[in-house]
C-alpha cells in the first residue's frame, strides 16, 4: 500500500513538473522568437526552416526508439543502457558525417549557398545529443521530472539570452544556429552532471535485438510523423522561397502556442482516463463525448478570436515587416481548431491497446496528408494552407470511422456534438468582426492602439459567446457551469 501511495505521489509530482517544463520552454521559446523577429529577417528564419527536416529525421534515427524501449522494459541492466548509449553515439556520428558531405547537394537543391556552412555547424547538435539521450532516459525511468524540468528550463533561458545578444550584435541567421547549439550543449552538460552515470565499454547484440524489437515499431511511427510534420517546410522552401518559408514559420510558431497548450493538456488527461475506462465501452463513449464537447467549447472560439483579431495581434507583437505572415496565421488557426479533437480520437484508439491499428491509422493519415500537400503546391502558398485545413478535417473523418468501430461513437454523432460550438464560434466571430471592422481608436501610439483593440474585441467576443451559450443552454456552457458550481459549493462546505 505504501509503495502504491508512493508511486501515485511520484506520478502526480512528475505530471506537474512535466507540465512546468513544457509550458516553461514554450513561453521562453515564444519570447525568444518574438525578440529575434525584430532583429532577423523572414529569410533568416526560412533558412533554418529548410534544414529542419534533415535535423529532425536525424534526431529520430539517433534515438531509434531505443529510449522508449528502455523506459518500457521493467528492469533494464547496465549493459542495456551501455548498449543503447554506444548505439546512439555511433548513429549520431555517422549521421553528422552524412549531413556534412550532403550539405553542398542540399544547398544546390534549394539554390542557396549559405545552407552548406549553416547545416554543417548546426548538425553538430546531433553528436551532442548522442551523448545525452541515455542520461535523459534514466531520469525519466526514475520519474525524476523535477531535475529534467530544471535542466530544460535552465538551458532554454541561457540559449534564449545568448541568441538575443547575438541577434542584437548583427549575427543574422547564425543567432538561430547559436541558440540551438547552446541549448543542446547546456542540456547535455547538466544531464551528465546531474545523472552521474557512466557507460560500460561493452556492447551486447542480444540486448540490442531485444530492445529494438519494441523500439523498431516506435521508430517507424516516429519517422512517419516526423516526415509529415516537416514536409511542409521542405516543399515551401523548394517550391517558393526562404522568405515565404520564414513567414510560414513565424505564423506557425505563434499559432502553435494555444494549439500545443491544448494538445498537451488533452494528451496528458485523456490517454490515462481512456485507458482506465477501456473495459467499459459505454463509459468510454460517454467520457469521449463529454470531453469532446467541453474542449471544443473552449478551443473553437479561441481560434476564431485569433482569426478575426490577427492583424492587431501581429501589429502589437511584431514589426511591420512580418505583416505578410498574417493570412498564413489565419489559415493555421483553422487547422488548430481540429487538432485537439483529433488528439482525443487518436488517444482513445491508442488506449484500447490496439498498437497495430494505431500504427496503420498514423501511416494512412500521413500518406494522405503528404499527397495533398504535394498536389496543393500548384495553387501557391494559399493553396497549400487550404490543403492543410482540408487535411485536418480528413483526419477527423478517418479518426471518427476508426473510433466508431472501437466504441460505436460515429462520425455523425461527433459532428452533432461539436457542431453547435463550431457554429456559435463563427457567428460570434462574424458579429465581432463587423462591429469593429471600421473602428478607429483616438490613440496616437500605434502599439498601444493595437493592444486596446485586442482587449476591447476580446471582451465583446467573450461576452457575446457566453451570453448566447446561456440563452440557448449550450452543453459546453452547462458543463463548465456545473464544474464551477460544484467547486464553489465544496469551498463553502470547507
Secondary structure, DSSP 8 states (H G I E B T S, - for coil): -HHHHHHHHHHHHHHHHHHHHHHHHHHHHHHHHHHHHHHS-HHHHHHHHHHHHHHHHHHHHHHTTHHHHHHHSTT--HHHHHHHHHHHHHHHHHHHHHHHHHHHHHHHHHT-THHHHHHHHHTHHHHHHHHHHHHHHHHHHTT-HHHHHHHHHHHHHHHHHHHHHHHHTT-THHHHHHHHHHHHHHHHHHHHHHH-----S---HHHHHHHHHHHHHHHHHHHHHHHHHHHHHHHHHHHS-HHHHHHHHHHHHHHHHHHHHHHHHHHHHHHHHHHHHTT-HHHHHHHHHHHHHHHHHHHHHHHHHHHHTHHHHHHHHS-GGGGGGHHHHHHHHHHHHHHHHHHHHHHHHHHTT-HHHHHHHHHHHHHHHHHHHHHHGGGHHHHHHHHHHHHHHHHHHHHHHHHHHHHS--HHHHHHHHHHHHHHHHHHHHHHHHHHTT---S-S-HHHHHHHHHHHHHHHHHHHHHHHHHHTT-HHHHHHHHHHHHHHHHHHH-
